[in-house]
Amino acid sequence: MRALFLYCYLTFCSVFLCHAQQTNTSYDVRHIIKSVYEQGIQHTELDFYAGTLLLHGISEFSLLPGNEDILKNTISTYKLFSDGSINAKGSIISYEAGGSGASYLAWKNVAPDLDKQIYTTAEKMMQLQNRSPEGLMTANFATGDKIFIDVAFAVSPYLLYAGLKKGNQQFINMAVDETLGLFQILKDKRTGLLHQARGFARPGSISEDNWSRGNGWGAFALAILVRDLPHTHPKYKEVEELGRQFFTDVIKYQNKEGLWHQEMTDKTSYVETSGSGLLLYGLGIMLEKKVLDQKYMKDFKLGLAGYLSYIGTDGSVSHTCFSCLAPNNGTKQDYKSRPWVFNDHHAFGPAVLAFSQAAKMGIANVKPLKRMGIYSIADSPKTVRTYMKFERGSDIAWENDRIAYRLYGPSVRSKVGNGIDVWTKKVDYPVIDNWYKLNDQGKDYHIDRGEGLDFYHMGKLRGCGAIAVWIDGKPYPSATFDSYKFLKNQTDGIGVQLNYQTWNVPGITALEEKKVIEMGLGTNLFKVTSTIKSDKDIELTIGIGITTYGHPEVDKDQKSATVSTWENISTENGSIGSAVLADPKNFIGYGWYEGDQYVLIKIKTNVPFVYYAGAGWDHSSFFKNKEDWFSYIKLQASVIDFMDRTAVYK
């Protein structure tokens, strides 16, 4: 029933917003908030800190007139944290009660049922939360002098509202000291902005960044203190002055769209929407409270208008930085290299907060600076790009301008294995969304409607490039993936991590695979960086497989460690080529089992290895026969490298 309601609601929002786009009118802020929130619920784990941020956003929105049902549903969601239905994970204790939004509603006296979980969790924080040498709260995993600005969002608002609700001055003081202390340590004296972290590269070291979302975390906590800390508090003037200074400096780095870049001081880095949303939320509060001169209202409104280019009419959000905590050495380049993800779980809370703040300030409509959803697959479906999505509760699908692939998760484990599926394409624009929509409508995507089709059937075999442990001439594959993480979902490249933890191999216990798949534009191949994890460092023979259908033409090249096949599937669907390209230094031979061709390599557990795989179709414009395909693979084998470059995601 909830799924049906959600489908109908999103359809209504999409129709409404599309109508606004077609008539070139402004967009209703309330509908933007609702559509982003509902999209966020589909992509964000509520037991994770990004989920608590989303809930805080909708909590503030729920108190506006006409949102009584939203408030009721939000309170019901928070109750799930106290009864164990949602078991929060994370390193800050406030998540256990649902985060700062729950505390906010309790303070507003609209959710008496939350009072106990709020106060009990606040007490637990004061007693058990890990502390830095200065006495600031920090993540429970943080050792030595490690601190990071992200913690401010999870500590200060929660304790402030819990303290205000219960009249507990100790909670309030800790809320104030946490944010002031983090700003004192992490403030960049040159720019007035924030660095993210201390102590990660080495003890005492400060990361070099002025990272968008890091500054957003600080903005969120500081703006809430400015707004809701009683003016009688002895440190209120200090908080207010810091807010005035910080946001005045933040505005200096706003771009022509009213947004901020991943590295805020470097406009060659990409526009980053989660930090931009949090900064706009804070800026709005500064203006609402008249802490900043009203001349900056134009900057706030410009940001809202620019934001809409990155928000789709379906509520999707683009250009959000993947998880990021002092990456590598914490240099500006390390932050700039961090990829963005379409519909990342960090994307939605900041957008809901920014537009909720606009609604609270009486801004009912926003006219896009350019066009709504320019960067959204929903609104620019024919834009040539790479694209990836999680669908049907089981599938990870990705594509570029030539071809598409798919992997399966645990919900369909009884039907399929760890094999990699192939979707053949005739067009250079994305098809994944459309084909899944056709499937939802009962229309078969195994039929070519002019874009291509899925005619590749592998069952529990390896498909196009999955692996198995090879013992005595027999493959032992894992089951489907158990979990996944999107690493990159940009117009020019995708990256996803798949974790395979269900694997039965004779004589070997506790074997797992961490597989990172990457693909860019202009290629039929995807790159795999795989690590076979074990409690022992041992050598294994791994088979990388290609599924065939009875009559393949096979081309093997031991020197380049490749195997490629070409096979006619049917008169209607034509022929398909598949290939695996392994690292020659690991190559030990070839294998065959139940129709699958294998490249065999020798690897060590707990050490990453790299290979490539891919497919081509004779109904595309790139390959007309086996000679085209085999020549393409030979060319690729001569130019690819086998370097592990996944450190950018760490």
Sequence and secondary structure as in RCSB ss.txt:
>XXXX:A:sequence
MRALFLYCYLTFCSVFLCHAQQTNTSYDVRHIIKSVYEQGIQHTELDFYAGTLLLHGISEFSLLPGNEDILKNTI
STYKLFSDGSINAKGSIISYEAGGSGASYLAWKNVAPDLDKQIYTTAEKMMQLQNRSPEGLMTANFATGDKIFID
VAFAVSPYLLYAGLKKGNQQFINMAVDETLGLFQILKDKRTGLLHQARGFARPGSISEDNWSRGNGWGAFALAIL
VRDLPHTHPKYKEVEELGRQFFTDVIKYQNKEGLWHQEMTDKTSYVETSGSGLLLYGLGIMLEKKVLDQKYMKDF
KLGLAGYLSYIGTDGSVSHTCFSCLAPNNGTKQDYKSRPWVFNDHHAFGPAVLAFSQAAKMGIANVKPLKRMGIY
SIADSPKTVRTYMKFERGSDIAWENDRIAYRLYGPSVRSKVGNGIDVWTKKVDYPVIDNWYKLNDQGKDYHIDRG
EGLDFYHMGKLRGCGAIAVWIDGKPYPSATFDSYKFLKNQTDGIGVQLNYQTWNVPGITALEEKKVIEMGLGTNL
FKVTSTIKSDKDIELTIGIGITTYGHPEVDKDQKSATVSTWENISTENGSIGSAVLADPKNFIGYGWYEGDQYVL
IKIKTNVPFVYYAGAGWDHSSFFKNKEDWFSYIKLQASVIDFMDRTAVYK
>XXXX:A:secstr
 HHHHHHHHHHHHHHHHHHHHHTT  EEHHHHHHHHHHHHHHH  TTSHHHHHHHHHHHHHHTSTT HHHHHHHH
HHHHHHHTTSS   SSSGGGGGT HHHHHHHHTTS GGGHHHHHHHHHHHHHHS B TTS B  TT  TT EETH
HHHHHHHHHHHHHHHHT HHHHHHHHHHHHHHHHHHB TTTS B  EESSSSTT B    BHHHHHHHHHHHHHH
HHHS TTSTTHHHHHHHHHHHHHHHHHT  TTS  BSBTT TTS B HHHHHHHHHHHHHHHHTTSS GGGHHHH
HHHHHHHGGGB TTS B  EE   SS TT  HHHHHTS EETT TTSHHHHHHHHHHHHHTT  EE  SS TTTT
 TTT TTS   EEEEETTTEEEEE SSEEEEEE GGGTTT  S BEEEEESSSS  HHHHHHHHHTT  TTS SS
SEE     TTS BEEEEEEEETTEEE   S SEEEEEEEETTEEEEEEEE    BTTB S EEEEEEEEESS SE
EEEEEEEE SS  EEEEEEEEE  S  EEEEETTTTEEEEEEEEETTTEEEEEEEEE GGGEEEEEEETTEEEEE
EEEETTS EEEEEEEEETTSSS SSHHHHHHHHHHHHHH      GGGG 
